[in-house]
Amino acid sequence: MPSGGLRATVEFYSRKQPRVCRSTFSSELASVDDGISNALLTQVMTCEIVHGPLTAEQIQRCTDTGRLPVDLHVRTDNKGLFSALGATELQAPAEPHLLY
């Protein structure tokens, strides 16, 4: 059993991507971004189930401080993403939506 107790997949996310991408790297990165956005909604819904209705400010505070009742773990096999995170020389991506 992993440390910290039992874990279970709450939601699995898979669908056609709504953007046009020019490379596998940008396509996989955009897919991870879409999945995280969906997972954040699930986290906030779970937080409201545990704590009751919350205002937008309370939700933002919980998100910013990491006090949501369910942790978010993102897994990807995007080797390009791991290489980019470890790169010593940074360069601007060719696709503007990747700048953030």
All heavy atoms as an XYZ file, in Angstrom:
761
protein
N       0.850     -1.170      0.000
C       0.000      0.000      0.000
C       0.899      1.238      0.000
O       1.858      1.312      0.743
C      -0.913     -0.014      1.233
C      -1.747      1.240      1.334
S      -3.080      1.266      2.564
C      -2.476      0.426      3.943
N       0.572      2.236     -0.836
C       1.379      3.455     -0.865
C       1.285      4.217      0.447
O       0.300      4.121      1.176
C       0.771      4.269     -2.001
C      -0.460      3.570     -2.433
C      -0.528      2.252     -1.751
N       2.354      4.967      0.762
C       2.316      5.755      1.989
C       1.227      6.813      1.887
O       0.955      7.341      0.821
C       3.671      6.414      2.229
O       3.949      7.317      1.194
N       0.586      7.120      2.995
C      -0.466      8.129      2.996
C      -1.857      7.553      2.825
O      -2.818      8.290      2.755
N      -1.988      6.248      2.708
C      -3.313      5.649      2.619
C      -3.673      5.206      1.208
O      -2.878      5.265      0.288
N      -4.907      4.767      1.062
C      -5.402      4.275     -0.222
C      -5.671      5.425     -1.168
O      -6.031      6.520     -0.749
C      -6.685      3.475     -0.015
C      -6.542      2.199      0.816
C      -7.901      1.589      1.069
C      -5.652      1.210      0.094
N      -5.552      5.154     -2.457
C      -5.838      6.150     -3.483
C      -6.746      5.512     -4.526
O      -6.694      4.316     -4.758
C      -4.563      6.635     -4.143
C      -3.701      7.424     -3.195
C      -2.456      7.924     -3.910
N      -1.708      8.847     -3.092
C      -0.821      8.509     -2.183
N      -0.591      7.236     -1.944
N      -0.173      9.402     -1.493
N      -7.558      6.357     -5.134
C      -8.445      5.856     -6.182
C      -8.576      6.919     -7.268
O      -8.493      8.110     -7.001
C      -9.820      5.539     -5.605
N      -8.775      6.479     -8.490
C      -9.017      7.408     -9.585
C     -10.451      7.894     -9.474
O     -11.389      7.105     -9.476
C      -8.800      6.709    -10.941
O      -7.457      6.238    -10.986
C      -9.063      7.643    -12.087
N     -10.624      9.211     -9.351
C     -11.959      9.789     -9.227
C     -12.561     10.006    -10.604
O     -13.727      9.777    -10.832
C     -11.906     11.130     -8.452
C     -13.253     11.816     -8.447
C     -11.417     10.901     -7.035
N     -11.734     10.450    -11.523
C     -12.234     10.705    -12.866
C     -11.122     10.485    -13.871
O      -9.970     10.810    -13.614
C     -12.749     12.140    -12.971
C     -13.350     12.435    -14.313
C     -14.080     13.766    -14.351
O     -14.439     14.297    -13.308
O     -14.277     14.267    -15.460
N     -11.473      9.915    -14.994
C     -10.530      9.747    -16.092
C     -11.012     10.642    -17.210
O     -12.194     10.686    -17.517
C     -10.484      8.284    -16.554
C      -9.557      8.072    -17.708
C      -8.196      7.952    -17.492
C     -10.030      8.019    -18.992
C      -7.314      7.768    -18.552
C      -9.169      7.836    -20.059
C      -7.809      7.706    -19.838
N     -10.113     11.384    -17.825
C     -10.476     12.404    -18.798
C      -9.830     12.096    -20.132
O      -8.612     11.973    -20.223
C     -10.002     13.757    -18.260
C     -10.300     14.931    -19.129
C     -11.569     15.489    -19.165
C      -9.312     15.507    -19.905
C     -11.837     16.583    -19.943
C      -9.578     16.603    -20.686
C     -10.839     17.135    -20.710
O     -11.103     18.229    -21.487
N     -10.640     11.957    -21.163
C     -10.116     11.701    -22.494
C     -11.137     12.196    -23.504
O     -12.311     11.858    -23.425
C      -9.876     10.209    -22.676
O      -9.444      9.942    -23.980
N     -10.686     13.028    -24.441
C     -11.585     13.493    -25.488
C     -10.772     14.137    -26.600
O      -9.577     14.336    -26.476
C     -12.605     14.478    -24.948
C     -12.012     15.799    -24.511
C     -13.123     16.751    -24.072
N     -12.560     17.965    -23.557
C     -12.201     19.008    -24.282
N     -12.340     18.990    -25.583
N     -11.699     20.084    -23.725
N     -11.460     14.505    -27.670
C     -10.794     15.187    -28.780
C     -10.383     16.586    -28.337
O     -11.127     17.283    -27.651
C     -11.750     15.279    -29.966
C     -11.126     15.862    -31.194
C     -12.115     15.884    -32.346
C     -11.474     16.583    -33.524
N     -12.405     16.718    -34.629
N      -9.210     16.980    -28.720
C      -8.675     18.283    -28.330
C      -9.334     19.408    -29.140
O      -9.483     19.293    -30.347
C      -7.176     18.264    -28.585
C      -6.429     19.338    -27.904
C      -4.956     19.085    -28.032
O      -4.447     18.124    -27.501
N      -4.291     19.929    -28.757
N      -9.718     20.524    -28.482
C     -10.416     21.608    -29.192
C      -9.486     22.562    -29.949
O      -9.969     23.460    -30.618
C     -11.140     22.345    -28.073
C     -10.303     22.131    -26.876
C      -9.702     20.764    -27.044
N      -8.171     22.410    -29.861
C      -7.231     23.323    -30.517
C      -6.493     22.627    -31.653
O      -6.318     21.426    -31.637
C      -6.148     23.805    -29.550
C      -6.611     24.360    -28.315
C      -5.394     24.848    -27.512
N      -5.894     25.248    -26.230
C      -5.673     24.600    -25.112
N      -4.906     23.562    -25.107
N      -6.212     25.013    -24.001
N      -5.999     23.436    -32.548
C      -5.134     22.926    -33.606
C      -3.695     23.162    -33.164
O      -3.334     24.264    -32.770
C      -5.401     23.654    -34.942
C      -4.413     23.223    -36.003
C      -6.824     23.405    -35.401
N      -2.889     22.120    -33.182
C      -1.487     22.218    -32.760
C      -0.594     21.768    -33.909
O      -0.962     20.898    -34.679
C      -1.240     21.340    -31.538
S      -2.179     21.833    -30.102
N       0.588     22.363    -33.969
C       1.506     22.050    -35.057
C       2.556     21.017    -34.679
O       3.354     20.624    -35.508
C       2.191     23.320    -35.541
C       1.207     24.304    -36.135
C       1.908     25.485    -36.712
N       2.545     26.266    -35.659
C       3.151     27.415    -35.845
N       3.240     27.912    -37.046
N       3.695     28.066    -34.847
N       2.579     20.584    -33.418
C       3.591     19.599    -33.032
C       3.008     18.655    -31.983
O       2.026     18.978    -31.310
C       4.824     20.294    -32.462
O       4.522     20.910    -31.225
N       3.630     17.508    -31.863
C       3.217     16.538    -30.845
C       3.418     17.125    -29.455
O       2.561     16.961    -28.578
C       4.035     15.238    -30.988
O       3.853     14.737    -32.302
C       3.597     14.204    -29.991
N       4.531     17.841    -29.262
C       4.806     18.458    -27.965
C       3.673     19.391    -27.553
O       3.141     19.298    -26.449
C       6.132     19.219    -28.020
C       6.392     20.054    -26.791
C       6.798     19.462    -25.611
C       6.214     21.428    -26.816
C       7.033     20.224    -24.463
C       6.450     22.196    -25.690
C       6.855     21.594    -24.509
N       3.282     20.310    -28.440
C       2.234     21.273    -28.085
C       0.888     20.581    -27.919
O       0.096     20.940    -27.053
C       2.149     22.389    -29.114
O       1.735     21.901    -30.365
N       0.629     19.572    -28.714
C      -0.623     18.827    -28.598
C      -0.726     18.125    -27.248
O      -1.756     18.192    -26.564
C      -0.689     17.817    -29.740
O      -1.601     16.811    -29.482
N       0.340     17.459    -26.835
C       0.319     16.757    -25.555
C       0.291     17.731    -24.383
O      -0.378     17.483    -23.380
C       1.516     15.814    -25.457
C       1.399     14.633    -26.397
C       2.536     13.638    -26.259
O       3.480     13.886    -25.483
O       2.477     12.593    -26.927
N       0.988     18.858    -24.506
C       0.973     19.858    -23.442
C      -0.414     20.480    -23.308
O      -0.920     20.664    -22.199
C       2.021     20.931    -23.715
C       2.248     21.952    -22.610
C       2.645     21.272    -21.309
C       3.312     22.945    -23.026
N      -1.055     20.785    -24.428
C      -2.407     21.343    -24.394
C      -3.388     20.337    -23.783
O      -4.298     20.707    -23.038
C      -2.852     21.732    -25.804
N      -3.177     19.062    -24.075
C      -4.032     18.021    -23.511
C      -3.890     17.940    -21.991
O      -4.875     17.815    -21.261
C      -3.688     16.684    -24.154
O      -4.481     15.660    -23.628
N      -2.657     18.039    -21.495
C      -2.417     18.039    -20.047
C      -3.092     19.254    -19.410
O      -3.744     19.150    -18.372
C      -0.904     18.021    -19.728
C      -0.629     18.324    -18.271
C      -0.309     16.676    -20.088
N      -2.977     20.409    -20.060
C      -3.600     21.638    -19.561
C      -5.122     21.488    -19.481
O      -5.739     21.853    -18.477
C      -3.224     22.812    -20.457
C      -3.862     24.109    -20.016
O      -3.803     24.418    -18.802
O      -4.409     24.818    -20.876
N      -5.739     20.929    -20.506
C      -7.186     20.716    -20.497
C      -7.591     19.759    -19.375
O      -8.596     19.959    -18.692
C      -7.664     20.162    -21.839
C      -7.582     21.177    -22.962
O      -7.478     22.388    -22.672
O      -7.614     20.754    -24.137
N      -6.804     18.709    -19.192
C      -7.102     17.746    -18.130
C      -6.990     18.365    -16.748
O      -7.812     18.096    -15.869
N      -5.985     19.216    -16.542
C      -5.820     19.886    -15.245
C      -6.999     20.810    -14.975
O      -7.513     20.865    -13.852
C      -4.484     20.651    -15.200
C      -3.318     19.662    -15.143
C      -4.427     21.596    -14.008
C      -1.957     20.303    -15.322
N      -7.455     21.528    -15.988
C      -8.608     22.420    -15.818
C      -9.839     21.631    -15.368
O     -10.565     22.049    -14.463
C      -8.912     23.158    -17.122
O      -7.852     24.001    -17.471
N     -10.048     20.483    -15.975
C     -11.178     19.636    -15.595
C     -10.999     19.093    -14.178
O     -11.942     19.040    -13.393
C     -11.325     18.494    -16.597
C     -12.611     17.730    -16.425
O     -13.606     18.276    -15.982
N     -12.586     16.465    -16.788
N      -9.782     18.703    -13.836
C      -9.509     18.165    -12.503
C      -9.697     19.228    -11.423
O     -10.160     18.926    -10.315
C      -8.090     17.601    -12.446
N      -9.346     20.479    -11.712
C      -9.561     21.559    -10.739
C     -11.043     21.726    -10.421
O     -11.410     21.981     -9.273
C      -8.965     22.871    -11.256
C      -7.442     22.956    -11.226
C      -6.967     24.219    -11.953
C      -6.912     22.929     -9.813
N     -11.886     21.584    -11.425
C     -13.336     21.651    -11.176
C     -13.774     20.521    -10.245
O     -14.570     20.735     -9.326
C     -14.108     21.565    -12.493
C     -14.039     22.788    -13.387
C     -14.712     22.496    -14.724
C     -14.686     23.981    -12.721
N     -13.241     19.329    -10.467
C     -13.567     18.195     -9.607
C     -13.076     18.440     -8.185
O     -13.765     18.144     -7.213
C     -12.952     16.897    -10.175
O     -13.414     16.714    -11.507
C     -13.330     15.696     -9.328
N     -11.884     19.015     -8.033
C     -11.350     19.345     -6.708
C     -12.262     20.327     -5.971
O     -12.544     20.155     -4.794
C      -9.967     19.972     -6.828
C      -8.831     19.017     -6.862
C      -7.514     19.760     -6.754
O      -7.253     20.687     -7.510
N      -6.689     19.343     -5.824
N     -12.697     21.368     -6.669
C     -13.538     22.383     -6.036
C     -14.902     21.798     -5.673
O     -15.433     22.071     -4.594
C     -13.678     23.621     -6.948
C     -14.729     24.574     -6.425
C     -12.338     24.332     -7.070
N     -15.458     20.951     -6.543
C     -16.737     20.313     -6.213
C     -16.596     19.444     -4.965
O     -17.453     19.457     -4.087
C     -17.250     19.476     -7.387
C     -17.777     20.309     -8.532
S     -18.575     19.347     -9.826
C     -17.208     18.454    -10.515
N     -15.493     18.710     -4.875
C     -15.248     17.878     -3.700
C     -15.090     18.738     -2.452
O     -15.601     18.402     -1.380
C     -13.987     17.014     -3.902
O     -14.133     16.273     -5.112
C     -13.774     16.069     -2.752
N     -14.414     19.872     -2.590
C     -14.225     20.798     -1.469
C     -15.583     21.297     -0.961
O     -15.819     21.367      0.247
C     -13.362     21.975     -1.913
S     -12.895     23.096     -0.587
N     -16.499     21.607     -1.871
C     -17.817     22.086     -1.460
C     -18.656     20.960     -0.853
O     -19.489     21.208      0.002
C     -18.532     22.749     -2.630
C     -17.932     24.097     -2.969
C     -18.823     24.937     -3.855
O     -19.381     24.405     -4.838
O     -18.961     26.136     -3.540
N     -18.441     19.734     -1.278
C     -19.143     18.604     -0.657
C     -18.687     18.458      0.792
O     -19.485     18.237      1.691
C     -18.903     17.294     -1.447
C     -19.632     17.359     -2.795
C     -19.343     16.075     -0.648
C     -19.270     16.246     -3.757
N     -17.380     18.616      1.020
C     -16.819     18.466      2.363
C     -17.155     19.656      3.257
O     -17.559     19.496      4.406
C     -15.280     18.266      2.286
C     -14.651     18.315      3.665
C     -14.948     16.967      1.587
N     -17.004     20.885      2.722
C     -17.130     22.093      3.553
C     -18.439     22.853      3.372
O     -18.672     23.833      4.071
C     -15.967     23.054      3.268
C     -14.628     22.470      3.580
N     -14.231     22.162      4.859
C     -13.597     22.113      2.778
C     -13.016     21.662      4.834
N     -12.610     21.610      3.583
N     -19.274     22.456      2.425
C     -20.497     23.198      2.148
C     -20.239     24.285      1.121
O     -19.118     24.458      0.644
N     -21.284     25.037      0.778
C     -21.142     26.083     -0.240
C     -20.063     27.103      0.132
O     -19.962     27.515      1.290
C     -22.515     26.746     -0.272
C     -23.450     25.725      0.310
C     -22.640     24.945      1.302
N     -19.260     27.487     -0.852
C     -18.179     28.446     -0.644
C     -18.317     29.601     -1.628
O     -18.806     29.422     -2.735
C     -16.815     27.768     -0.849
C     -16.493     26.577      0.046
C     -15.218     25.900     -0.426
C     -16.347     27.016      1.483
N     -17.846     30.766     -1.222
C     -17.813     31.909     -2.130
C     -16.606     31.757     -3.054
O     -15.698     30.952     -2.792
C     -17.684     33.234     -1.361
O     -16.415     33.256     -0.700
C     -18.809     33.398     -0.344
N     -16.581     32.561     -4.111
C     -15.449     32.522     -5.043
C     -14.147     32.858     -4.323
O     -13.103     32.253     -4.592
C     -15.690     33.489     -6.197
N     -14.196     33.802     -3.382
C     -12.998     34.186     -2.639
C     -12.497     33.038     -1.767
O     -11.296     32.805     -1.655
C     -13.268     35.418     -1.763
C     -13.475     36.703     -2.542
C     -14.884     36.832     -3.118
O     -15.817     36.103     -2.667
O     -15.062     37.640     -4.034
N     -13.412     32.309     -1.133
C     -13.024     31.169     -0.296
C     -12.408     30.052     -1.150
O     -11.420     29.436     -0.751
C     -14.232     30.640      0.478
C     -14.723     31.570      1.561
C     -16.053     31.109      2.138
O     -16.947     30.691      1.406
N     -16.172     31.186      3.457
N     -12.993     29.823     -2.307
C     -12.459     28.798     -3.210
C     -11.060     29.194     -3.673
O     -10.139     28.378     -3.686
C     -13.395     28.583     -4.410
C     -14.696     27.920     -3.943
C     -12.720     27.731     -5.492
C     -15.780     27.873     -4.989
N     -10.889     30.470     -4.019
C      -9.574     30.938     -4.452
C      -8.551     30.784     -3.331
O      -7.430     30.343     -3.561
C      -9.637     32.397     -4.894
C      -8.295     32.910     -5.389
C      -8.358     34.361     -5.819
O      -9.373     35.021     -5.697
N      -7.244     34.858     -6.319
N      -8.939     31.113     -2.108
C      -8.027     30.990     -0.967
C      -7.634     29.522     -0.759
O      -6.470     29.205     -0.540
C      -8.683     31.564      0.292
C      -7.692     31.985      1.346
C      -8.310     32.726      2.520
N      -9.306     33.726      2.145
C     -10.613     33.665      2.466
N     -11.075     32.666      3.169
N     -11.441     34.612      2.084
N      -8.615     28.621     -0.822
C      -8.330     27.187     -0.663
C      -7.393     26.691     -1.766
O      -6.464     25.930     -1.509
C      -9.621     26.378     -0.705
S     -10.631     26.493      0.765
N      -7.624     27.141     -2.993
C      -6.792     26.730     -4.120
C      -5.384     27.286     -3.984
O      -4.393     26.571     -4.175
C      -7.420     27.197     -5.442
O      -8.752     26.678     -5.529
C      -6.631     26.702     -6.637
N      -5.269     28.566     -3.649
C      -3.955     29.210     -3.551
C      -3.104     28.655     -2.419
O      -1.883     28.602     -2.518
C      -4.107     30.721     -3.363
C      -4.624     31.420     -4.613
O      -4.628     30.783     -5.691
O      -5.037     32.592     -4.507
N      -3.740     28.245     -1.318
C      -2.996     27.730     -0.172
C      -2.856     26.206     -0.193
O      -2.218     25.639      0.688
C      -3.673     28.153      1.152
O      -5.008     27.636      1.176
C      -3.689     29.661      1.305
N      -3.459     25.549     -1.173
C      -3.365     24.096     -1.268
C      -4.184     23.366     -0.229
O      -3.855     22.248      0.157
N      -5.258     23.988      0.217
C      -6.088     23.379      1.264
C      -7.352     22.730      0.708
O      -8.403     22.779      1.340
C      -6.447     24.428      2.309
C      -5.230     24.885      3.069
C      -5.596     25.745      4.218
N      -4.362     26.113      4.910
C      -4.275     27.082      5.768
N      -5.336     27.791      6.065
N      -3.133     27.349      6.356
N      -7.244     22.138     -0.440
C      -8.371     21.395     -0.984
C      -8.303     19.978     -0.426
O      -7.211     19.433     -0.232
C      -8.319     21.396     -2.508
C      -8.513     22.772     -3.149
C      -8.169     22.728     -4.622
C      -9.935     23.262     -2.957
N      -9.455     19.354     -0.142
C      -9.439     18.050      0.523
C      -8.892     16.895     -0.320
O      -8.567     15.847      0.208
C     -10.907     17.815      0.874
C     -11.684     18.706     -0.008
C     -10.804     19.858     -0.355
N      -8.779     17.084     -1.626
C      -8.280     16.026     -2.500
C      -7.060     16.556     -3.244
O      -7.110     17.627     -3.843
C      -9.364     15.592     -3.515
C      -8.822     14.553     -4.472
C     -10.599     15.080     -2.806
N      -5.959     15.817     -3.192
C      -4.751     16.221     -3.918
C      -4.916     15.955     -5.409
O      -5.633     15.037     -5.811
C      -3.536     15.443     -3.416
C      -3.157     15.822     -2.008
O      -3.386     16.977     -1.607
O      -2.613     14.956     -1.297
N      -4.229     16.731     -6.210
C      -4.250     16.558     -7.653
C      -2.886     16.044     -8.100
O      -1.861     16.667     -7.833
C      -4.554     17.897     -8.342
C      -4.460     17.940     -9.864
C      -5.423     16.947    -10.498
C      -4.738     19.341    -10.361
N      -2.877     14.901     -8.749
C      -1.645     14.316     -9.286
C      -1.816     14.201    -10.790
O      -2.758     13.583    -11.263
C      -1.385     12.931     -8.694
C      -1.196     12.962     -7.211
N       0.027     13.151     -6.630
C      -2.081     12.844     -6.192
C      -0.103     13.157     -5.314
N      -1.381     12.974     -5.031
N      -0.915     14.797    -11.530
C      -0.970     14.770    -12.988
C       0.119     13.831    -13.493
O       1.265     13.932    -13.082
C      -0.759     16.191    -13.572
C      -0.761     16.145    -15.081
C      -1.825     17.125    -13.048
N      -0.261     12.944    -14.384
C       0.697     12.004    -14.953
C       0.666     12.129    -16.469
O      -0.403     12.216    -17.055
C       0.358     10.577    -14.558
C       0.477     10.387    -13.065
C      -0.074      9.053    -12.649
N      -0.230      9.069    -11.213
C       0.425      8.268    -10.397
N       1.266      7.390    -10.880
N       0.232      8.334     -9.109
N       1.840     12.132    -17.050
C       1.934     12.199    -18.504
C       3.181     11.446    -18.956
O       4.131     11.296    -18.188
C       1.981     13.662    -19.003
O       2.060     13.652    -20.431
C       3.150     14.426    -18.429
N       3.149     10.983    -20.182
C       4.327     10.330    -20.744
C       4.968     11.212    -21.811
O       5.694     10.744    -22.667
C       3.964      8.962    -21.321
C       2.979      9.051    -22.470
O       2.447     10.158    -22.720
O       2.726      8.024    -23.116
N       4.726     12.513    -21.725
C       5.255     13.466    -22.692
C       6.737     13.716    -22.413
O       7.098     14.538    -21.575
C       4.455     14.769    -22.608
C       4.862     15.792    -23.639
O       5.848     15.629    -24.335
N       4.099     16.852    -23.729
N       7.602     12.995    -23.109
C       9.046     13.131    -22.887
C       9.533     14.540    -23.215
O      10.423     15.068    -22.561
C       9.806     12.100    -23.718
C      11.288     12.117    -23.441
C      12.028     11.071    -24.225
C      13.515     11.153    -23.898
N      14.293     10.306    -24.759
N       8.921     15.173    -24.203
C       9.293     16.538    -24.556
C       9.043     17.509    -23.418
O       9.819     18.442    -23.201
N       7.976     17.292    -22.663
C       7.668     18.145    -21.519
C       8.736     17.998    -20.441
O       9.231     18.990    -19.909
C       6.288     17.798    -20.951
C       5.870     18.532    -19.688
C       5.843     20.036    -19.898
C       4.506     18.039    -19.231
N       9.132     16.782    -20.144
C      10.176     16.551    -19.143
C      11.505     17.160    -19.600
O      12.232     17.748    -18.814
C      10.335     15.058    -18.853
C       9.170     14.484    -18.105
C       8.282     13.635    -18.734
C       8.952     14.805    -16.777
C       7.201     13.112    -18.051
C       7.877     14.284    -16.085
C       6.995     13.439    -16.728
N      11.808     17.043    -20.884
C      13.042     17.632    -21.416
C      12.992     19.159    -21.317
O      13.980     19.796    -20.955
C      13.246     17.221    -22.872
O      13.385     15.827    -22.969
N      11.837     19.745    -21.634
C      11.701     21.206    -21.591
C      11.826     21.714    -20.158
O      12.418     22.769    -19.911
C      10.362     21.621    -22.189
N      11.283     20.977    -19.196
C      11.364     21.399    -17.800
C      12.794     21.349    -17.277
O      13.162     22.108    -16.387
C      10.467     20.518    -16.920
C       8.965     20.707    -17.123
C       8.190     19.655    -16.337
C       8.528     22.105    -16.731
N      13.602     20.476    -17.842
C      14.984     20.351    -17.392
C      15.985     21.089    -18.268
O      17.186     21.004    -18.040
N      15.498     21.839    -19.252
C      16.400     22.531    -20.184
C      17.160     23.657    -19.484
O      16.607     24.368    -18.652
C      15.603     23.094    -21.353
N      18.423     23.800    -19.818
C      19.228     24.881    -19.244
C      19.120     26.153    -20.074
O      19.265     27.246    -19.555
C      20.708     24.462    -19.132
O      21.161     24.038    -20.409
C      20.866     23.340    -18.121
N      18.878     26.014    -21.375
C      18.682     27.170    -22.238
C      17.225     27.232    -22.662
O      16.712     26.307    -23.265
C      19.568     27.075    -23.481
C      21.045     27.247    -23.193
C      21.858     27.272    -24.474
O      21.334     27.753    -25.496
O      22.992     26.802    -24.427
N      16.555     28.327    -22.332
C      15.148     28.481    -22.667
C      14.998     29.227    -23.984
O      15.752     30.142    -24.280
C      14.430     29.251    -21.564
C      14.471     28.608    -20.175
C      13.759     29.499    -19.174
C      13.844     27.235    -20.199
N      13.989     28.824    -24.746
C      13.669     29.538    -25.973
C      12.156     29.633    -26.100
O      11.430     28.775    -25.604
C      14.284     28.856    -27.186
C      13.926     27.392    -27.337
C      14.657     26.755    -28.499
O      15.194     27.440    -29.361
N      14.678     25.438    -28.540
N      11.700     30.703    -26.728
C      10.261     30.919    -26.885
C       9.683     29.845    -27.801
O      10.277     29.516    -28.832
C       9.994     32.301    -27.461
N       8.534     29.286    -27.432
C       7.924     28.267    -28.292
C       7.397     28.884    -29.582
O       7.084     30.074    -29.637
C       6.777     27.719    -27.439
C       6.525     28.742    -26.412
C       7.779     29.508    -26.215
N       7.285     28.073    -30.613
C       6.811     28.543    -31.914
C       5.313     28.848    -31.885
O       4.829     29.663    -32.664
C       7.112     27.498    -32.984
N       4.578     28.213    -30.999
C       3.129     28.418    -30.936
C       2.780     29.345    -29.775
O       3.132     29.075    -28.631
C       2.444     27.066    -30.787
C       2.720     26.167    -32.000
C       1.988     24.854    -31.931
O       0.772     24.866    -31.704
O       2.649     23.816    -32.090
N       2.084     30.443    -30.060
C       1.804     31.470    -29.037
C       1.047     30.958    -27.810
O       1.288     31.415    -26.711
C       0.966     32.501    -29.784
C       1.231     32.271    -31.234
C       1.576     30.833    -31.367
N       0.150     29.974    -27.985
C      -0.621     29.514    -26.820
C       0.232     28.755    -25.798
O      -0.215     28.481    -24.687
C      -1.839     28.678    -27.250
C      -1.506     27.310    -27.769
N      -1.222     27.069    -29.088
C      -1.410     26.126    -27.138
C      -0.971     25.794    -29.263
N      -1.065     25.190    -28.091
N       1.471     28.446    -26.144
C       2.370     27.759    -25.224
C       3.198     28.734    -24.369
O       3.919     28.307    -23.477
C       3.312     26.826    -25.985
C       2.671     25.675    -26.731
C       3.730     24.877    -27.470
C       1.889     24.795    -25.793
N       3.105     30.020    -24.640
C       3.931     30.993    -23.919
C       3.667     31.017    -22.426
O       4.569     31.227    -21.639
C       3.727     32.390    -24.504
C       4.413     32.627    -25.845
C       4.015     33.982    -26.406
C       5.924     32.549    -25.691
N       2.419     30.820    -22.010
C       2.142     30.871    -20.570
C       2.803     29.711    -19.890
O       3.046     29.700    -18.725
C       0.644     30.914    -20.297
C      -0.090     29.623    -20.588
C      -0.266     28.688    -19.577
C      -0.596     29.340    -21.826
C      -0.935     27.514    -19.817
C      -1.265     28.172    -22.069
C      -1.434     27.271    -21.068
O      -2.082     26.098    -21.320
